[in-house]
């Protein structure tokens, strides 16, 4: 039964971002789409699994209703945010009679930039590959091909979705209230960044300038090219400057999702918002929940950013860090900045990171309200997109649930799938609850450096 709460699932998907919001009216918001099979045994983005479950429930009814995705937001096109996003795209298009995507939000740019980006990448790729050989050539070839494939997938879906549902995409280019959901105003969504001065800096320097530093590893291999190709390394533009910064205002709660925004982009946006916000806009700072930018890296954090972000907190700070083990995020400098800010503001700090190895490895503090078994819907993970199979799986699971009514689920022996942040309707900061969503179908990290019993 719907309790009127907003739920935010920050999924444990490895070294990348994947977040799902479930609003009181049952509509969903999806931010980015990453997953990894290694150790965690994920075969698809978990939000896709949840969509399959919702579709199965509707198809089991005599009069199926609609499954509403209020928005799909791709913060930017790096692989750790959009890996095989075409799986999600394919499902939305295939199930369009039931699944309705209302808004498609894309990273800073304009309607023609995606294919411009693709063309420039292909030009740079060709020039660089001509100068390299062996493993270096192979690695650059793979990384660029992945990005090109991703841009192709985004553009193809955009065109098909526009045609099918007669809607248009929105690009994050400046501060703006981008939607007030329906007549009920279930939530308000804001494009908080990147601000126009950042995107103008990129477009004024030509699209090609941005992509000359699109891949960090190119820098490692470009030394032999300096004399012949100085233009490749002259630009200092960071591709994460394009990353969307999304704000969601629900009741009295304020949530910010930082994508991979750079420290420069974050600070510029925080300085710009007061200049552009109107009296009708809610408090866009002092978030009750902040999804840390760039997985809690030192380059996306500073003492100044945190003090601007939280000038007058409403209570304990809840900070989500979506990270794997690869880069050992969150960085010590990030945590130092957070704690320094909290000490000055005299509030508690609650940092929730997804790179846990097991139930014993937990960065949560006082806000952890225990585990919730998610197997009821995560059973659909990796199943085929067949209506018959979905209905069959649904009825089979419903029988299991009826047969075990009253029995307590053994959540202690299941692995960590997501943090679930619950924001009760009409509540305040102190009412927020945080649970660990678990499932027996997800793997766990091995040899985790954070492991503590």
C-alpha positions, 0 to 999 in steps of 0.5 A, a space after each residue: 500500500 502506498 504510504 505517501 512517501 518518496 523512496 530513493 534507491 541508490 543501487 550497488 552496481 559497482 564503480 558507477 551510478 544508477 538511481 531510481 526514485 519511486 514517487 507516492 503516485 507510483 511513478 518512477 524517476 531513473 537517473 543513469 544506468 550502470 551495472 557490473 557483472 564482476 563479483 556482483 553478478 548483475 546482468 542489467 540495471 536494477 531499475 529495469 528489473 523493477 520495471 519488469 516486475 511492475 509490468 508483470 503486475 499490470 499484465 496480470 490484471 484484467 484491465 492493465 494500467 500504465 507504468 509511468 516513468 516520470 523522467 529518465 535522466 542521463 547525467 552525461 555519457 561516460 560508460 560508468 553512467 550509461 553502460 548498455 543503456 540500450 537495455 532500458 531503452 529497448 524495454 521502454 519502446 517494446 512495452 510502450 503500451 504499458 510503459 510511458 516515459 514522460 520526460 527524457 533529460 540529457 546532459 548539457 548541450 543542445 538538440 544537435 550536439 549528440 551527433 556533432 559529438 559523435 562526428 568529432 570523436 570519430 575524427 579524433 579517434 582516427 587521427 590518434 589510432 594512426 599514431 599508435 600500435 599494440 595494446 595502446 592502440 587497442 585500448 584507445 580503440 575500445 574506449 572510443 568505440 564504447 562512447 560512440 556506441 553510447 551516443 548512437 544509442 541515445 540518439 536512436 532512442 531519442 528519435 524513436 521515443 519522440 516519434 512514438 510518444 510525441 514528446 521532446 527531450 530536455 537538455 541541462 544548460 542552465 538553472 531552471 525549473 524543468 517540471 512540476 509533476 502533474 496537477 498534484 505537483 507531486 514534485 518539482 524538478 530543477 536543472 541546477 547545472 551546468 550553468 550557461 557560462 560553463 556550456 558556453 565555454 565549451 561550445 565557444 571553444 568548438 565541440 572538438 575542443 571538448 573531445 580532445 580531452 574526452 578520454 583520460 587515458 588518451 593523455 597517457 598515450 599522447 606524449 609521442 604525438 606532442 610535436 605532430 599533434 599539439 592540438 590534441 592536448 592543448 585544451 584543459 576542458 574536463 568532459 564532466 563539466 557537462 554533467 547534469 546537476 538535478 534538483 528534486 523538491 518533494 514536500 519540504 524535502 530537497 534532494 540534489 543529484 550531482 552526477 559527475 559535475 566538477 568542482 568548478 561546475 558545482 561552485 559556479 552553479 552554486 554561485 549562479 542560482 541565487 542570481 536566477 532563483 525567484 521568490 516562488 522557488 523553494 530552498 534549492 540549497 541545504 539538501 536533505 539528501 545529496 548524491 555526491 558528485 563524481 563518486 566522492 572524488 577529491 576533484 569534485 569537493 572543497 570546503 567552499 563547495 560544502 559551505 555554499 551547499 549547506 549554508 544552514 542545514 535543517 538537520 543531519 546531512 545525508 550524503 550518498 556515494 555511488 562507488 565501486 572499489 576500483 578507485 577507492 572512493 570516497 576520497 579522504 579529502 572528500 570526507 575531510 571537507 564533509 566533516 569540517 562543514 558538519 563540525 562548523 554547522 554543528 550537525 551530524 554527517 551520514 555518508 552512505 557508500 555503495 562499495 560494501 563487501 557484505 553486511 559487515 562492511 557498513 559506512 552508515 552511522 545512526 541513520 541505518 534502519 536495518 535491512 529490507 528484502 527485495 527478492 519479491 521484485 528482484 527475482 525478475 533480474 535477467 529474465 527475458 522480455 516475454 509477456 508470458 514469462 513475466 506473467 508466469 514468474 509473477 503468479 509463481 512468486 505470488 504463490 510463494 508469498 502467500 505460502 510463507 505469510 507471517 514468516 520473517 525473511 532471512 535478510 542477514 544472509 543476503 547481499 547488499 543491493 541498494 540503499 533505500 532513502 524514504 522521505 515520508 509525505 509531510 515529514 521533515 529531515 528527522 523523519 527520513 529513514 534509510 534501509 539496506 535493500 538486500 537480495 540473494 540474487 546479487 553477489 558481493 565484493 571479494 577481498 574488500 579493503 573496507 571490510 570490518 567485522 
